[in-house]
Amino acid sequence: MPKALSTATPTPALPPSYEAALQELEQLVGQLESGQMPLDQLLTGYQRGASLLAFCRDKLQAVEDQIKVLDGGQLKPWADA
């Protein structure tokens, strides 16, 4: 009989900041792309990466929303440096 996937593994907590999440995500992508991870670790890594990506997107959206409030509801283009 096939072995069922275990869902009892606790999910690691999300990092405390965007920068920490991005750093972990970059390391994870490197490991996934190396092709050296066993299949079960690939699945776990992919799931963790999806969580980190959602966390980063949420943080970026929150900052964008704050900028809209500060700029009177309109995003302004970046000035050429």
DRENKELO-653808 format. One record per residue (C-alpha): x, y, z. Coordinates in steps of 0.1 Angstrom, whole numbers. Layout:
N
     x     y     z
     X     Y     Z
...
This chain:
81
     x     y     z
     0     0     0
    14    34    -9
    27    56    19
     5    87    25
    22   121    27
    26   132    63
    11   166    72
    23   164   108
    55   183   101
    52   217   117
    55   246    93
    85   268   101
    77   303   113
    80   331    88
   111   353    90
   108   386   110
   115   408    80
   112   411    42
   150   411    39
   153   378    60
   126   362    39
   142   372     7
   176   359    18
   160   326    28
   141   324    -5
   173   330   -25
   191   303    -7
   162   279   -11
   160   286   -49
   197   279   -52
   192   245   -34
   162   236   -55
   180   245   -88
   211   225   -78
   192   193   -85
   209   177   -54
   178   175   -31
   159   143   -26
   123   143   -39
   107   147    -5
   129   177     4
   120   192   -30
    84   192   -22
    90   207    13
   113   233    -2
    88   242   -28
    61   247    -2
    84   268    20
    94   289   -11
    57   295   -19
    51   307    17
    81   329    16
    71   344   -18
    36   351    -5
    51   368    26
    74   390     5
    46   400   -18
    24   409    11
    51   430    26
    57   448    -7
    20   454   -12
    18   469    24
    46   493    16
    30   502   -18
    -3   509     0
    15   532    25
    32   551    -3
    -2   556   -20
   -15   571    12
    15   594    16
    13   605   -21
   -25   612   -20
   -37   580   -35
   -15   581   -66
    18   562   -72
    43   586   -87
    70   574  -112
   105   572  -100
   126   602  -111
   156   594  -133
   187   596  -112
